[in-house]
Amino acid sequence: MNPQEMVVLHRVFRREIPLLADLVEAAAPGDRKRVSTIADHLDLILGALGEHHEGEDDLLWPKLRERAAPGGDVVARMAGQHEAIAGALATATDLSARWRIKANRDAALRLADALRELDRHAAAHMDDEEEHLLPLMADHITPREWSEVGERGRRSVPKIKLLIFLGAILEDATAQERHLFLAQMPAPARLLWSTIGTRLYDRALTRVRRPSGTIPRT
């Protein structure tokens, strides 16, 4: 596997979770259209984070425990961190649903606090994972096995949202990183991204972030 893929994916969660906490907090109470717009994007990001970690739990950690015995303590630590993140993620997901219904200030503040708590757990975990686990994965996980995690994640995202999440991945990517991700896509999918996906993501950013979004480079 190419460890940089994990770094690029982590970058989405590092950027979006704290940003969404600020957007939730800034949303006008009672503005249900605005609340729905932010909550829809939040659901996508939280769902992707949960599925990413469940994919690691099910498809990667057992293989690493078997193949990278000296690194077993690292794998165990990652699994423990996932449990803490899962609890924070469940809380944020529940509060997001409540905020969508109530659209009031109290629900917004509670959700924003929960997202910042999730960000603290997730950021510490991703720092640890990138420094200590990625070298083990590079040595002991095959490209095919890593691709199974990505495929599982893609299946979990509604098709209409796949281009949005691809845009989130590519938003801060370097030219080399963009090539890395796009080269793995079938030619029809790359064409769909270049002709429709870039505009779709730009419109989504404009709606979510107000007043303007960043057009991801192609």
Secondary structure, 3 states (H helix, E strand, C coil): CCHHHHHHHHHHHHHHHHHHHHHHHHCCCCCHHHHHHHHHHHHHHHHHHHHHHHHHHHHHHHHHHHHCHHHHHHHHHHHHHHHHHHHHHHHHHHHHHHHHHHCCHHHHHHHHHHHHHHHHHHHHHHHHHHHHHHHHHHHHCCHHHHHHHHHHHHHHCCHHHHHHHHHHHHCCCCHHHHHHHHHCCCHHHHHHHHHHHHHHHHHHHHHHHCCCCCCCCC
